[in-house]
């Protein structure tokens, strides 16, 4: 019984691929991607743009508030220097 489990019945799929030379591969790649200059990009992931109004408001918010995790998590407004208690 256990010997029959070990016998595996799978169809063999053989794909015949012609061997290509490196120059053929390069030529085909250039045909597929004509604008590829093969240069590495160092500035991926960062968007260089002018700060928008929303960015300015967020910066002001960070100056006026602080994140606390004591007791209850949340943003707490910092006291303004002009206010006297």
N, C-alpha and C positions, 0 to 999 in steps of 0.2 A: 504494500500500500504506500509506504513512504518513498519507495523508489520511483513510483509513477509521478509523485509530486515534483521530483527533481527534474524530470524530463520536461523541457520547455519547448513548446511548439510555436515558434514565431516565424513569420515569413521574412526572408532576407531581402532587404532593399539595397540595391547597389546602384549608385548614381555615377555615371561615367563623366568625368570632368576633364576637359582637355587642359594640358599644362600650358600656361602662358608665360612668356618671358616678362621680365620686369619692365622693359621698354613698352611692351604692348599694354601692360597694366597702367603705366603712366599716361600713355596716349589716350586710353579709354577714359581715365579719370579726367583728363583735360577736356575731353569732349563733353563729359557730363557736367563739369563745373568749370566753365570758361573763365570766370572771374576770381577763381581761387588762386591767391598769390603764395600760399603756403607760409604765411607769417603768423607767429604766435601772438595772441592778443593778451596783454598784461592787465588791461583795465576792464575785465569782464565783471559784470554784476553791479557796478556803480554807475548811477545816472548823474552826469554832471549837468546841472541846470541852475538857473537863477532861483533864489529862494522865493517862494510864492507867499501870498498873504497868510495862508494857512500855516506855513512853516514859521513865519514870524509870530503868529499867535501862539503856536505851540512852544516856541522858545520863551515867550513871556510867561506862559502858564508854568513852565518848569522853574522859572525864577521865582514865581509867587507861591508855588505849592511844593510839597514834599510828600513822597510815598511813605506810609508808615505800615508796619506789620505788628504793632503792639496791640494786642487785644483784638482789634478789628482792622482788617486790611483796607486801605483806601488812601485817597489824596487828602491832605490836610493843608489848609491855607496858612501860610506863614504870616505872622503879625506884621503889619505895616509899621514902619518906624515913626510915622507921624502920629499914630494913635497912642494915647496915654491911657493907662488903666487906673 
